[in-house]
Amino acid sequence: AEAVVGEAVRGIRDRVFIATKVSPQNFRHEDLKRSADASLKNLGIDSIDLFQLHEPNPLIPIKETMDAMAELVDAGKIRFIGVSNFSIDQLREAQKVLGTRQIVSNQVRYSLIDRTIETGLLQYCQAHHITVIAYSPLGREFSRVRDCDPTGAIDELARVTGKSPAQIVINWCLCKDGVVAIPKGNSTEHILDN
């Protein structure tokens, strides 16, 4: 996908924020740096705006991984460091290694029907200025959101506001401080609605 994104942003790079991830099996120091270089090459750019760890890897010391991330920032190859699916303890440990460099985002599942991060993680991220990137903001399948709304409140809000049910549910996420949403769009219609 990176090569396709690189082609799509050619000529408009200055107007696009590019985020990509590194897989957990590449969290060793040299593997992570090689992954970043490969992403830069695939994207055809000089610097990645947000480079994210895909998920925690307890088999590789976080210090080794974060030291490599810090080196990538210092080299100008990445602008910001992000993580995905990190707990509060994992965020604290990673941030401790980074010193003055900041983790700017944690990509986690969050939606109207999956609110598990509200038991502390959301508040921690808000307090430490770590943007929550909500994936699956429409649930894994939008039909699940509808199943959890037996009174039809979402449809009623859609009727009253003139917005689509998906827009109502995405907006629910966006109304939270420090939360952005990345809904899946598997058709042009869905992407435009999102």
TAPECOR-V778186 format. One line per field, one symbol per residue. ss: DSSP state (H for helix, E for strand, C for the rest). burial: I if it has 9 or more other ideal C-beta (glycine too) atoms within 8 Angstrom, else O. Layout:
ss = ???
burial = ???
This chain:
ss = CHHHHHHHHCCCHHHCCCEEEECHHHCCHHHHHHHHHHHHHHHCCCCEEEEEECCCCCCCCHHHHHHHHHHHHHCCCEEEEEEECCCHHHHHHHHHHHCCCCEEEEEEECECCECHHHHCHHHHHHHCCCEEEEECCCCCCHHHHHHCCCCCHHHHHHHHHCCCHHHHHHHHHHCCCCEEEECCCCCHHHHHHC
burial = OIIOIIOOIOOOIOOOOIIIIIOIOIIIIOIIIIIIIOIIOIIOIOIIIIIIIIOIIOOIOIOIIIIIIIIIIOOOIIOIIIIIIIOOOIIOIIIOIIOOOIIIIIIIIIIIOIOOIOOOIIOIIIOOOIIIIIIIIIIOOIOIIIOOIOOOOIIOIIOOOOOOIIIIIIIIIIOOOIIIIIIOOOOOOIOOOI
